[in-house]
Amino acid sequence: MTDTLKAIYHNGTFILKTPYDLPEGVEVELVVQSPQLVPPKISDLTDRETFLKQLVERMQQNPIPSNAPPVTRDMLHERR
């Protein structure tokens, strides 16, 4: 059985955002999806420079269209 549940991590405990009936002592597997971006761990300066150049090139090849609707702060956050 696979279900997706949302939880908040607080003081070393995962607190479910919605109730879910699980038997006491059941083992679960958690997959953490962080909302924060984590920079690549590139320690070599030459590799990092190459990576950043390629990143900028890809961004320049895929510009945001001038007629794209503006993105508001509220649009960036999940709403229910």
HELIX and SHEET records of a PDB file:
HELIX    1   1 LEU A   45  GLN A   61  1                                  17    
HELIX    2   2 ASP A   74  LEU A   76  5                                   3    
SHEET    1   A 2 ALA A   7  HIS A  10  0                                        
SHEET    2   A 2 THR A  13  LEU A  16 -1                                        
END                                                                             
